[in-house]
């Protein structure tokens, strides 16, 4: 068991294991910094690659009307995710605290907006997202046991509940165990996408390019339908901001955070584009639109008797995504309780495992309630992208009284200056230099 001891507040403590309460001269428990670059990339990519890329392509194509414009939407969604991620990298290197949007709203807007966001996120958004992904995992996991018919809802809900309970045990036991699970499942889903990409390239080499002929013919011109297509695409990119929820657990966050973002999101974007090309090489647009599960149809056409690997890959992908969602969602509850916006018991950490066990158990309980009382469609309706992302970025640059400590790492400065508009970046750099000279 880890010992608590009285120390001289002038002496430093191990930053990887503890923080110091200067006012009382006591060492407090805090979460360990055990998330490195590989685990950070796995958390981002593993959460982003869920069921979306296996199900959303037909809806993006449906709303855009042709293959070429649908590919442009997928690329544009990746670019938007990259812009948002780089803004979050800037925020994460200035406010080196876990909690993501919650902690940024608290430090920039104040306590009341952060309180509203915390309760919305902890009680509705995060549990709903976790429940939806676990239900998606359950549908694919038990589908082979019910060939030729739909799976019963009781079996789906029981499997989803078992998934949540397993994730709760893993994440409560050890952070390193949870990140190891993320690494393994991320590698598995990347391998599955690589198989789809290679299969598509083989088909293109054989001359199956008819889906790309007159690629822009019949493009949808309506603003509303294009917006819905973007929404379907962005659903598949959801999770790009997950690493900001665990900033305090990152090793060298000023370096690891931007590097992980700049590795994971371009990687996922390129894979999404190549996977969509593979789908269109194996199927005509009409076949893709009539497919209930695009990846499964691709497997039937290309892999033949090995098509079951695709269903297994989707199940593994959704399980890995749910692990990432659960890992980061519990931290929002933990940080909100630590800041006084949730019951104090949720701010406690396990004395030996150093994991936010009460917060994880609370998140698990809320997700189980949603699984019992709803279905996949009703739960997804709860889950919407927050509009606080752009508000945080703008407000950060408008408050002259905020004490900023922008990282001096040339890696962050060089990377963010390429993507964040020049007036924003120069204003932030100028303000940082003024504060450092005071």
LINUR-V293867 format. One record per pair of residues at least 24 apart in sequence whose C-alpha atoms are under 6 Angstrom apart, sorted by the first residue. I is the first residue (numbers start at 1). GAP is how many residues later the second one is. D is the distance in whole Angstrom. If there is no record, write none. Layout:
# LINUR-V293867
i: {I:I}
gap: {GAP:GAP}
d: {D:D}
This chain:
# LINUR-V293867
i: {1:31:32:33:33:33:34:35:35:35:36:37:37:39:40:41:41:42:42:43:44:45:46:46:47:47:47:48:48:48:50:50:50:51:52:53:54:55:55:58:58:60:63:63:64:64:65:65:65:66:66:67:68:68:77:78:86:89:93:93:94:94:94:97:97:98:98:98:98:99:99:99:100:100:115:122:125:126:127:127:128:129:130:131:131:132:133:134:135:137:137:140:141:172:172:174:185:189:197:197:197:200:200:208:211:245:330:330:333:334}
gap: {351:323:217:216:217:218:215:214:215:216:215:219:223:140:220:219:223:141:144:281:196:219:140:275:192:274:277:189:190:191:267:268:271:267:184:183:241:238:239:230:231:169:162:166:155:156:153:154:155:150:153:148:147:148:157:191:330:169:161:314:310:311:312:150:151:147:148:149:150:146:233:236:144:145:226:211:258:203:239:240:251:254:192:236:240:244:189:26:25:178:181:175:174:183:185:179:135:128:77:78:81:78:81:73:73:83:29:30:26:25}
d: {6:5:6:4:5:5:6:6:5:6:5:6:6:6:6:5:5:5:6:6:5:5:5:5:5:4:5:5:5:5:5:5:5:6:4:6:5:6:6:6:5:5:6:5:6:5:6:5:6:6:6:6:5:6:6:5:6:5:5:6:6:5:5:6:5:5:5:5:5:4:5:6:5:4:6:6:5:6:6:4:6:6:6:5:6:6:6:5:5:5:5:5:6:6:5:6:5:5:6:5:6:4:6:6:6:6:5:5:6:5}
